Amino acid sequence: MKKIIIGIALLFLFVVGGFVEKKEWIQNLIYYKDSYAIDYNVTMKRDLLCLMMAYPEYITTIDSDSKDRVYIVMKSGKRILYDDKIKKNFEDKLNNPDLQDMMEQVYPLSDITNLMPKDFDPGRIRVYSLLKEVYGGTREEIQLNLTKVKCGYRYYPFNRKNNASDALKSAMKELVALIEEKDIYSFVFPMSGTFNYRFIAGTNRLSPHSFGTAIDLRRDKKDYWKWASREEGQKRLDVYPREIVQAFEKNNFIWGGKWSHFDILHFEYRPELILKARYFSDRPGFGESWYDGLPSDDDRS
């Protein structure tokens, strides 16, 4: 896995290095006194690298236009804008996001003891043009990409594209082993479901379940922010087995329990967010490169 990451990183450095050299952005940045400009470009390069690592079969390169707007270029040729530079509130970002909005909040891989603060929802902001390019653009296309994954004694449909179904298989294998050691069965089964082509209630945004990339475990009335008060959600968070969360996060799923708008039964395949959390959760230290944090051939696990 590390060699794959390193290979993509080197490709990214080659592609973006040539792109940035063409624009002379890196060279100019070292003379800027505005630290925001430096931080912005570091964050942009990290975000783009995480996206390329997360979707290696679908994102082919990085490009820009005459106004220096940056895009990822998909295998289909479609270009998806990184940052529209529009000032947005939280609702604007939910309803009209760009890639920068989607990657902005860093998902916390460490354990949490309290519900997240207001509007901290890493993963709830989704760029649907990206999801449609990877997992299917219509209900019919998505259904053709579904495969069955064994979860306990039943099989559930999940998207096979971009290793999503393989990741669920791996997570479920770990959960089944954990159930033999830990008292967590009642938190997992019976599961509430995977693929369900629908809009999020009260919005015109597709649920991630529509793409077959999310799974809801056993439902409890305290699990969801619209079903329960924050006090009730906190009580549910307090007792939720962290072994379940760790098994999913290890396999590139984020947990809705780490959202201000909590969704504790919900796990969603989002490799780009897990990669950023794993390698780029902190800004570079003094003298460090923007890509410091990536594993190297010398790393030992």
C-alpha positions as CSV (number, residue, x, y, z in Angstrom):
1,M,0.0,0.0,0.0
2,K,2.8,2.4,0.9
3,K,4.5,1.8,-2.5
4,I,1.2,2.7,-4.2
5,I,0.9,5.9,-2.3
6,I,4.5,6.8,-3.0
7,G,4.0,6.1,-6.7
8,I,1.0,8.3,-6.9
9,A,2.7,11.0,-4.9
10,L,5.7,11.0,-7.3
11,L,3.3,11.2,-10.2
12,F,1.5,14.1,-8.5
13,L,4.7,15.9,-7.9
14,F,5.7,15.5,-11.6
15,V,2.3,16.6,-12.9
16,V,1.7,19.4,-10.4
17,G,5.4,20.3,-10.3
18,G,5.3,21.0,-14.0
19,F,2.0,22.8,-13.7
20,V,3.1,25.0,-10.9
21,E,6.5,25.7,-12.5
22,K,4.6,26.9,-15.6
23,K,2.6,29.3,-13.4
24,E,5.7,30.1,-11.2
25,W,3.5,29.8,-8.1
26,I,5.9,27.9,-5.9
27,Q,8.8,30.1,-6.8
28,N,6.8,33.3,-6.1
29,L,5.4,32.0,-2.8
30,I,8.7,32.0,-1.0
31,Y,8.8,35.7,-1.4
32,Y,5.3,36.3,-0.1
33,K,4.9,37.8,3.4
34,D,1.3,36.8,3.4
35,S,1.3,33.4,5.3
36,Y,-2.3,32.8,4.1
37,A,-1.1,32.6,0.5
38,I,1.4,30.0,1.5
39,D,-1.0,28.0,3.7
40,Y,-3.6,28.1,0.9
41,N,-1.3,26.6,-1.7
42,V,0.0,24.0,0.7
43,T,-3.5,23.0,1.5
44,M,-4.5,22.9,-2.1
45,K,-1.6,20.7,-3.1
46,R,-2.4,18.3,-0.2
47,D,-6.1,18.2,-1.1
48,L,-5.4,17.5,-4.8
49,L,-2.8,14.8,-3.9
50,C,-5.3,13.1,-1.5
51,L,-8.0,13.2,-4.2
52,M,-5.6,11.6,-6.7
53,M,-4.6,8.9,-4.2
54,A,-8.2,8.2,-3.3
55,Y,-9.4,7.9,-7.0
56,P,-6.3,6.8,-8.9
57,E,-8.3,5.1,-11.7
58,Y,-10.5,8.2,-12.3
59,I,-8.5,11.4,-11.8
60,T,-5.9,11.6,-14.6
61,T,-4.3,15.0,-14.0
62,I,-4.5,18.5,-12.7
63,D,-5.2,21.5,-15.0
64,S,-5.9,25.2,-14.9
65,D,-7.7,27.8,-17.1
66,S,-6.8,31.3,-18.3
67,K,-8.0,32.7,-14.9
68,D,-5.7,30.3,-13.0
69,R,-8.6,28.3,-11.6
70,V,-7.5,24.8,-10.8
71,Y,-9.3,21.6,-11.8
72,I,-9.0,17.9,-11.4
73,V,-9.4,16.1,-14.8
74,M,-11.4,12.9,-14.8
75,K,-10.8,9.9,-17.0
76,S,-13.9,10.9,-19.0
77,G,-12.3,14.3,-19.7
78,K,-14.7,16.1,-17.3
79,R,-13.0,18.9,-15.3
80,I,-14.1,19.5,-11.7
81,L,-13.2,22.9,-10.1
82,Y,-11.1,22.9,-7.0
83,D,-12.1,26.3,-5.6
84,D,-14.7,28.7,-7.0
85,K,-13.4,31.4,-4.6
86,I,-17.0,32.3,-3.6
87,K,-17.6,33.2,0.1
88,K,-20.1,30.7,1.5
89,N,-21.8,29.9,4.8
90,F,-22.2,26.3,5.9
91,E,-25.5,25.8,4.1
92,D,-24.0,27.2,0.9
93,K,-21.2,24.7,1.1
94,L,-23.7,21.9,1.6
95,N,-25.8,22.9,-1.4
96,N,-23.2,24.3,-3.8
97,P,-19.7,22.9,-2.9
98,D,-16.5,22.8,-4.7
99,L,-13.6,20.4,-3.9
100,Q,-12.0,22.8,-1.5
101,D,-15.2,23.0,0.5
102,M,-15.5,19.2,0.6
103,M,-11.9,18.8,1.8
104,E,-11.8,21.8,4.1
105,Q,-12.7,20.2,7.4
106,V,-10.2,17.6,8.5
107,Y,-11.8,14.4,9.7
108,P,-10.5,13.4,13.2
109,L,-9.0,9.9,13.3
110,S,-8.5,10.2,17.1
111,D,-11.3,9.2,19.4
112,I,-13.8,11.8,20.6
113,T,-15.6,12.1,23.9
114,N,-18.1,14.8,23.0
115,L,-20.4,15.6,20.0
116,M,-18.7,17.8,17.6
117,P,-19.2,21.6,17.7
118,K,-21.7,23.4,15.6
119,D,-21.4,22.8,11.8
120,F,-18.3,20.6,12.1
121,D,-19.3,17.9,9.8
122,P,-16.3,16.5,7.8
123,G,-17.9,14.4,5.0
124,R,-21.4,15.8,4.9
125,I,-20.2,18.2,2.1
126,R,-20.1,16.1,-1.1
127,V,-19.2,17.1,-4.6
128,Y,-21.7,15.1,-6.6
129,S,-20.0,15.5,-10.0
130,L,-17.0,13.6,-8.5
131,L,-19.2,10.9,-7.0
132,K,-21.1,10.5,-10.3
133,E,-17.9,10.1,-12.3
134,V,-16.7,7.4,-10.0
135,Y,-19.8,5.4,-8.9
136,G,-22.3,6.1,-11.6
137,G,-24.2,9.1,-12.9
138,T,-27.7,7.7,-12.8
139,R,-29.7,5.2,-10.8
140,E,-29.3,2.7,-13.6
141,E,-25.6,3.2,-13.9
142,I,-25.1,2.9,-10.1
143,Q,-27.2,-0.3,-10.0
144,L,-25.0,-1.9,-12.7
145,N,-22.0,-1.1,-10.5
146,L,-23.4,-2.8,-7.4
147,T,-22.2,-6.1,-6.0
148,K,-23.3,-8.2,-3.0
149,V,-21.3,-8.1,0.2
150,K,-21.9,-10.5,3.0
151,C,-22.7,-8.7,6.3
152,G,-23.4,-11.3,9.0
153,Y,-26.0,-13.7,7.5
154,R,-27.2,-11.5,4.8
155,Y,-25.9,-10.0,1.6
156,Y,-26.1,-6.2,1.0
157,P,-25.6,-4.3,-2.3
158,F,-22.6,-2.0,-2.4
159,N,-20.7,-0.2,-5.1
160,R,-17.7,-2.2,-6.5
161,K,-16.1,0.8,-8.1
162,N,-12.9,2.3,-6.5
163,N,-12.6,-0.7,-4.2
164,A,-15.6,0.4,-2.1
165,S,-17.2,-3.1,-1.8
166,D,-13.8,-4.6,-1.1
167,A,-13.3,-2.1,1.7
168,L,-16.7,-3.0,3.2
169,K,-15.8,-6.7,3.0
170,S,-12.6,-6.0,4.9
171,A,-14.4,-4.0,7.5
172,M,-17.1,-6.6,8.0
173,K,-14.5,-9.4,8.3
174,E,-12.9,-7.4,11.2
175,L,-16.3,-6.8,12.8
176,V,-17.3,-10.4,12.7
177,A,-14.0,-11.3,14.4
178,L,-14.6,-8.6,17.0
179,I,-18.1,-9.8,17.8
180,E,-16.6,-13.1,19.0
181,E,-14.5,-11.2,21.5
182,K,-16.5,-8.1,22.4
183,D,-20.2,-7.5,23.3
184,I,-20.9,-5.4,20.2
185,Y,-23.4,-7.6,18.3
186,S,-26.4,-5.5,19.3
187,F,-24.8,-2.3,17.9
188,V,-24.2,-3.9,14.5
189,F,-27.2,-6.2,13.7
190,P,-29.7,-6.2,12.3
191,M,-28.3,-3.6,9.9
192,S,-30.4,-0.8,8.6
193,G,-29.2,-1.0,5.0
194,T,-26.8,0.1,2.3
195,F,-27.9,1.1,-1.2
196,N,-31.1,3.2,-1.3
197,Y,-31.5,5.7,-4.2
198,R,-33.1,8.7,-2.5
199,F,-32.7,12.3,-1.6
200,I,-31.7,13.4,1.9
201,A,-34.9,14.4,3.6
202,G,-35.8,18.1,3.1
203,T,-33.1,18.6,0.5
204,N,-32.4,18.1,-3.2
205,R,-29.1,16.4,-2.4
206,L,-28.7,12.7,-3.0
207,S,-27.9,10.6,0.0
208,P,-24.6,8.7,-0.2
209,H,-26.7,5.6,0.0
210,S,-27.8,6.5,-3.5
211,F,-24.3,5.7,-4.7
212,G,-24.1,2.4,-2.7
213,T,-21.1,3.8,-0.7
214,A,-22.7,4.0,2.7
215,I,-23.9,1.6,5.3
216,D,-26.2,2.1,8.3
217,L,-25.8,-0.4,11.2
218,R,-28.4,-1.2,13.7
219,R,-30.7,1.8,14.4
220,D,-31.3,3.4,17.7
221,K,-33.6,6.3,18.3
222,K,-30.7,8.3,19.7
223,D,-28.5,7.9,16.6
224,Y,-29.6,10.8,14.4
225,W,-29.7,14.5,15.0
226,K,-33.2,14.8,13.7
227,W,-34.5,12.0,15.9
228,A,-32.8,13.0,19.2
229,S,-31.6,15.9,21.3
230,R,-27.9,16.6,21.6
231,E,-28.1,15.3,25.2
232,E,-29.6,12.0,23.9
233,G,-27.0,11.9,21.1
234,Q,-24.2,12.4,23.7
235,K,-25.5,9.5,25.7
236,R,-25.5,7.3,22.6
237,L,-22.0,8.5,21.7
238,D,-20.7,7.6,25.2
239,V,-21.6,3.9,24.9
240,Y,-20.9,3.3,21.2
241,P,-18.2,0.7,20.8
242,R,-15.1,2.4,19.4
243,E,-13.9,-1.0,18.0
244,I,-16.6,-0.6,15.4
245,V,-15.5,2.8,14.4
246,Q,-11.8,1.8,14.2
247,A,-12.6,-1.1,11.9
248,F,-14.4,1.1,9.5
249,E,-11.9,4.0,9.6
250,K,-9.1,1.5,9.0
251,N,-10.9,0.7,5.7
252,N,-11.4,4.2,4.5
253,F,-14.9,4.8,6.0
254,I,-15.8,7.9,7.9
255,W,-18.3,7.8,10.8
256,G,-21.3,10.0,11.2
257,G,-20.7,10.0,14.9
258,K,-18.0,12.6,14.3
259,W,-20.4,15.1,12.9
260,S,-22.1,18.0,14.7
261,H,-25.3,16.8,12.8
262,F,-24.6,13.4,14.3
263,D,-25.6,10.2,12.5
264,I,-24.1,7.5,14.7
265,L,-25.3,4.4,12.9
266,H,-23.8,5.8,9.6
267,F,-20.5,4.8,7.9
268,E,-19.5,6.2,4.5
269,Y,-16.7,5.2,2.2
270,R,-14.6,8.4,1.7
271,P,-11.0,7.5,1.1
272,E,-10.0,11.1,0.3
273,L,-10.9,12.3,3.8
274,I,-9.3,9.4,5.5
275,L,-6.1,9.9,3.5
276,K,-6.0,13.6,4.4
277,A,-6.6,12.8,8.1
278,R,-3.9,10.2,8.1
279,Y,-1.2,12.1,6.4
280,F,-2.0,15.8,6.5
281,S,-4.0,16.6,9.7
282,D,-1.4,19.2,10.7
283,R,0.2,22.1,8.9
284,P,3.9,21.6,8.0
285,G,6.4,22.5,10.6
286,F,9.1,25.1,10.0
287,G,11.4,23.8,7.3
288,E,9.1,21.0,6.3
289,S,7.8,20.4,2.8
290,W,4.1,20.5,2.0
291,Y,4.1,16.7,1.4
292,D,5.9,15.8,4.7
293,G,3.8,13.2,6.4
294,L,3.5,10.8,3.5
295,P,5.0,7.3,4.2
296,S,8.4,6.6,2.6
297,D,10.2,3.5,1.7
298,D,12.1,3.8,4.9
299,D,9.0,3.7,7.1
300,R,8.4,0.5,9.0
301,S,5.0,-0.5,10.3
